[in-house]
Amino acid sequence: MPYDMDKLKNCRRAGAGRRKGWLPSAARRGRSRHGKVRLAVALAGAAAVVIGAVSAGPAAAQAAPSAQEIVARSDAVRNPERPFRLIDTLTEYRSGKPQNQLTLLVYSKRETTGGQYRTLVRWLQPPRDQDKLLLKTGNLMWFYDPASKASVRLSPQQRLLGQAANGDVVTVNLALDYRASLAGEETITDADRKSRPCWRLDLAANSDAVTYFRVEYWVDRESFVPVKGKFYSDSGRLLKIAYYRRLEDQLGRSRPTETLIIDGIDTELVTKMNFSDYQYRDIPDSWFSRDYLPRFKGE
């Protein structure tokens, strides 16, 4: 409890009103020593209470997650733990008008070592592109065209449709590809014009094999749902801005089922990715081999 300084002052005033000869000198010296001891003990006790309260405060509160943990928990929101498939429908817009559309069937399976995902993407629409394949395994990405029966290596940065790159349609754990640092806490406006208290993180690429050199990433502080991302090239140029929205219960938890990708220079250029038909699947490891692509038949 705090030391009562008013009582201390009153005691001093009361003692000052007495005659100096009221006690023998030895007794006065003894009383003075005892009084100083009592004062020192009381002040030490008060200090201990204050110090204890300060040290116990952070211990009592839940420790804030690290930047890398925030990204990992956000990855868990986006990506199911078990092997799964989904439909990814991409629509390119210019000045609000749809221009082109692409429908993909995406199979993803987490590696037993390392924790990153392997992904096989099959074209469903438009008909002219049906059964084309895109494979990502490790840091390698391959494109297979059944018409030529040839597979060629691709870059994840290469544009697929509109503002979406090849690397945008495969499943990735950002916490494995990037080093995260916490830039602060910030309340931002999401794609639905709602205020969202977020952590703002800076993500630096671990290698040049990833799609983006640097990412600014906003994650909801309560749910760890990704809210917004800004993606940069190695020269520091803003390539695109992404908003994650339309939360739905899919495969055991609430996940964003739509990503809006806005061009970093011309905001009239927008690509929307809609995710639907989530299903768990027992996916054979053979599907994630380049040599297997000509024999792939799917479901």
PyMOL commands that set and color helices and strands:
alter all, ss='L'
color gray80, all
select helices_A, chain A and resi 5-16+20-22+25-60+67-78+127-129+166-168+174-177+285-288+290-295
alter helices_A, ss='H'
color red, helices_A
select strands_A, chain A and resi 84-94+97-110+117-125+133-137+140-145+150-153+159-161+164-165+178-189+195-205+214-220+226-232+238-250+253-263+269-280
alter strands_A, ss='S'
color yellow, strands_A
deselect
rebuild
show_as cartoon
